[in-house]
């Protein structure tokens, strides 16, 4: 089977139900941004695997793979045709798991008094990249929710996921002994 179908050469793509949309449609933007996030999580996992000798890294990677799988499920839901709200997925268990992990990692971090500048060790910097892509995906999904049915659980999940990547970046820097760089100014 060839990878190219030529069906999208005119700037359209297929949804799960076979209908076609413009590749710049807000639905395609939403699930496409989740795909971009998923690829960047894959890069983060690869960077973490370099230091897999630490026990906690295995646990982080397992959660990140679970997140990747859920992003595919959510992307599939967003790529589907209109559905009834009761037919949409629930991400409640993974939301709770993210919250537990955020709380665990946060408990090991100093209190934050300033904005954190993205950076530090490479995996922490990549976690910040994931955070910002996740925030963009959230904006795309919110826009889509104004014209199509989107499960509120998807919005909660994506919001919590960006929080997770922020805390993960801080944790990875702390664990490596790398000081956070902060922006000392306040919003004016």
Buried (B, 14 or more C-beta within 10 A) or exposed (E): EEEEEEEEEEEBBEBEEEEBBEEEBBBBBBBBBBBBBBEBBEBBBEBBEEEEEEEEBEEBBEBBEBBBEBBEEBBEBBBBEEBEEEEBBEBEEBBEBBEEBBEEBBEEBEEEEEEBEBBBBBBBBBBBBBBBBBBBBBEBBBBBBEEBBBBEBBBBBBBBBBBBBBBBBBBBBBBBEEEBEEEEEEEE
